[in-house]
Amino acid sequence: MSPIAVEVIIFLIKAVLIINGLLMSAAYLVYFERKISAWAQNRIGPNRVGPLGLFQSFADVFKLYFKEDVVPKLADKRFHLIAPVISIGIAIGVYAVIPFGDSFTVNIGGAATKIWLAVTPHVNVGILFILAMTSLGVYGITLAGWSSNNKYSLLGGLRSAAQMISYELSMGLALISVLMMAGSLDLTEIVHKQAGGSWNVFFQPLAFIIFLTASFAETNRTPFDLPEAEPELVGGYHTEYSSMKFGLFFLAEYINMVTACAIMVILFFGGWNAPFLYEALALPEGSPLLALTQFGVMAAKMIPFLFFFIWVRWSVPRFRYDQLMSLGWKVMLPLALANIAITGVVMVILKHFGIIS
């Protein structure tokens, strides 16, 4: 088998694994969201379908799949169909450049083949690709509101456009200070720069707080779920959606949660780096077991953030729209700009005294 064919097969296998892994993650995040909300409200939560209710998410998917797909008579049917596809497509497409570990070497057809724990590893503009893709996510929600020919859905879509554009600015500016320290846009290189426990969160705590707050707004999670705002807008941009079209919006929201947590771990918490762990395990460099351990470390770091996303939803009330926009433009944006300026000044001073190169 030619090397190109091997590369194509490996690429397809990784893509299939990531897509199915994301869909399973989203399904069980819904389950854990319901369980955590039940715990917070002293209820039981899903407990009927399967042991401990573990199959409830699959029952919900089957229910949505067999429901009637109702489209308003005066809706723009093309964009009404395209909108959820855009949302789920962009949510999954971001993972083309997100790494989950270093490479490992296996023997394929008598030749040593290096396989990276990423679909396309070492993309030198990886973080720019992620920001560009996530900025396109607003089109799915806005088109959903506009194409439904429903004034409440349209209001939800307009709120989404204003909210997501506003907080994208703060999110992008928060990342600049991290990129200044790393000196690279390659996510794998950023992780390697944090080896030995020198995680960026210790040097850029303000950037982390800004990025975390903006992540709630970008994923439309409480207290930033103004695009939906059920008490005011019936159901928001997805009021006129049913069946699996609604399900795709639902999946996109939870996949975006996983994405936000993965990026936070990579940029601020050392990615798959774990001080002393790999030295203690003494696993050989490039071994599949080491790569599996790195993936496990990455997942273990993401779980607390996923819990935090869910915990906040059931603990904090929704902001008013004026409060949301005021926070984004009058507080977070100036703080992000100030953080860039302070980072630049500190780096110049440290270079002057030869502390950093």
N, C-alpha and C positions, 0 to 999 in steps of 0.2 A: 504494500500500500504506500502511495506517495506521501511525502511529508505534508503537502497541502491538504490532501484528503483527511489525514489524521487531524490536522488543525481544525478543519471544518467540522468533523465529527465531535471533537472535544468542545468546540464552540457551541454546537447544537445541544449537546448533553448539558453543558452548564446553563444554557438559556432555559431549557426545559426544567431543570432542577430549581432554578431561581423562580421561575413563574409559578410552578406548583408549590414551592415553599412559601411564596408570598401569599398565594390564595389560601393555603392552610393556616398560615399565621393570622391572616385577617379573620378567617372563620373562628379561630379559637380566641382571638382578641375580643370578638363579640361575646363569646362565652364568658371569658374572664371579666369583661366589663359588667355583664349582668350579675356575675357572682360577687364582684367587689362592691357593686352598688347595693346588692342585697345585704352584704356584710355591713355596709355603712348605715343601712336603714333597718338593721335587725330583722331581715327576712331570710328566706332560704335560697331563692334564686332557682335557676333551671335544675330540676332533679328528677325528671320523668323519663326523658328519652335517653336510654343507655345508662350505664353505671355513672352515678353522680351527675347525670344530665350531660355527659360528654358528647353525645351525638345530637344535641339540640341544634347546634349550628347547621349540621347537615339537613336536619328536618326543615329548618328555616329556608335553606337554599332550595330544597325540593318544592316547598310551598310557593316560593317566589317564581320558580321556573314554570310551574303549572298554572299560575294565575293568569287571568286574561290581560293582554297588553292593550290598555285603553289609551287612545290618542285623541285629544280634542279635535273636533271637526275643523276648526279654523286655525289649527296649529300648522307651522311649517314642518311638514313631516320629515323632510331630509335632515334639517338641523336638529329636530327633536330626537332623531335616531343617532346623529353624529355626536351630540353633546356628551352623553355618558361614555361613548367610546373614546373620545378625547381624554376625558378625566382618567379612565382606567389605563389607557395606553401610556399617558405621560407618567402616571404613578409607577408603572412597571418599567418604563423605558429608562428611568433614572438609574436603575441598577446595572445598566451597561458599564458603568465606570466605578461603582462602589466596590472596593476590595474587602474581603473578609479574612485575609491572611496572606502570608507569603506563598512562595511556590513550593511544590514538592516534585520529586522525580520518580517516574515509573517506567518500566520496560514495556514498550509497545512494538511488536514485530521485530524484536531483537535490537532495538535502538532505544537509548535513554531519552525520554521525553519529559520536558519541564511543563508542569501544569500549574497555573496561577489560580488562586481562589478569587477570581474576578472574571467576568465575561471578557472584558478588554482591559488588561492590566497596564499600568504605567502610562495612562493618558496624561500628557503634559499640561492639559487644560481641564483636568477632571472636575475641579470645583466650579469652573465657569460653565461647563456643560450642565452640571446639576442646577445651578442658578438659572440658566437659560431655560431648561426644561420645566422647572417648577414655576417659572414666570408664565409659561404657556398654559398652566393648569387653570388659570382664571377664565380662559376662553370656554372651557367645557361648562363651567357653572354659569357664565354670562349667557352663552348660547342657549342653555337649558331654560333660563328665565325668559329670554326674548322669544324663543321659538314656540313656547307654550301658549302664547297669546292670552296670557293671564296677567292682570296688573299686579297681583301679589307676587307671582313668580318673577315678574320683571323687576319689582322692587328688591327682591332677594338677590337677583343677579347683579343689579346696580350696586347694592351694598357690598357684595362680594368683590366687585371690581375695585371699588374705592378702598376697601379694607386690605385686600391682598397686595395691591400696588403700594399702599402706604407702608406696610410692614416689610415688604421686600426690600425697600431702601435701607431700613435699619438692619435687617438681616445681612444684606450684602456688605454694609459698612462695618458691621461687627466682625465679619470674617477677614477684612483687610488687615487688621492688626495681627491676626494669627498668621496670615500669609506673609506679612512683613518679617515675622520671626522665623518662619520656616524657610523662606526664600524659594518657595516652589508652589506650583499649583497642582502638582501630582499628589493625589491622596495617599498613595503608598509611601512616598518620600516624607510627607507630613507625619505619618505614623512612625517612620524610622527616626525622625528627628526627636521624637518623644521617648526614645528608648532609655531605660535606666530609671524610670519614674519621674522624668522631667516633663510632666504633662502640662499642656498649655493652660489648663484651668487654673493652675497655681500662679501663672504669670499674667493671665488675661481673665480674671474673674468677672469683670464688668462686661467684657465681650460675650462671655458665656451666658450671663444673665439676660443680656439683650437678645442673643440668639435664641435662648430658651423661650422667652416671652413671645418673640416673633414667630416661633414655631407653632405656638398655640393658635396665633392668628392665621398663619398660612394653612393650617390643617382644619380650620373652622371648628376648633374645639372650644368648649366653655372655658373661660368666660368670654371668648371671642367668637361665639357662634351666631353673630348677627345676620349672616346671609340666610340662616334658617329661621331663627326667632319665631318659633311656633305661635306664641301668644299674640304676636302682632301680624304675622304674614301667613297664617294658616299652616303652611309647611315650608315656606321659602321657595327657592328656585326649583325644587323637585316636587312641588304640589301636584303637578299634572303627570307625574310619572308613576308607573305601576310595573308589576312583574319584574323581570330581570334588568330592565333599564334602571329602575330604582335600586335594584341590588348592586349594579355596577357603581353607582354613586357611593353606596354604602361601603363597598369593597375598597374603592379609591381612597376614602377617608381613612380607613384603618391601615392601608398600605402606606399612605403618606405619614401616618404616625410612626410606623416602623422606619421609614426613610429618615424622618427627623431625628429619631433616636440613634440610628446608625451614623449619621453625619456628626451629631454631637459627640459620640464616642470616638470617632476617628479624629476630629479636630481638637477636642479638648481633653479627652481621657485616655489618650495613648493607643486607641484602636485595640489591636490584639496584643499589645505589650502588657506584660504582667511581671513586675519586679520579683526576682528570685525564683519564680515558678519554673521557668524553662531550665535554669541552672540546676534546680533541685531534681527535675525529672531527667535531666541529662539525655534528652532525645537527640539523635543525630540530625544535623542540618540537612534540610531537604527531604526528610522522611514524611510519608503520609500521616503517621501518627502525630508528628509535630504540627502539621497543617491542620489536622482535626482538632488538636488542642487549642490552636490559635483561633479557630472558628468558635470553639466552645467558650473561650475567654471573651471574644467579641459579643457573643450572644448573652453571656452572663452580665456583661456591663450594660447591655441594652435593656434588660428586663426591669431594673429599678426605674428607668425613665418611662417605660411603657406603663408601669404601675402608677407613676406620678401623673401621667397624662389622664389616666382614668380616675385617680383619686381626686384631682383638682375638679374634674367635671362634676363630681357629686358632693363637692365641698364649697365651691365658690359660686356666687350668683352672677348672672350675666351682666356685663357693663351696658350702660346706655350708649347709644351710638356716638353722641358728642364726647363722652368720656373716652371711648375707644379711639377716636380720631385725635383727640387732644393728647392722649398718651403716646400715640405713634409719632405725631409731628412735633409736639412741644417738649417731650421728655426723652424718648428713646433716640430720635434722630440727632439732637444736639449731644447727647451722651456718647453716641457712637462716633461722631466727628471728634469730640474731645478726646476719646480714647485713642483714636488714630494719631492725633497730634502728640499726646503724651508718650505713646509707644515710639513714635519717630524720634522725639527728643531724647528719651532714655537710650535708644539704640545708638544714636550719634555719640552720646556721652560714653557709653560702654565701649564703642569702637575706638574712641579717642584714647582711652586708657588701656586699650589692648585686651579688654576682658572678653570681648567676642570678636570674631573675625569678620 
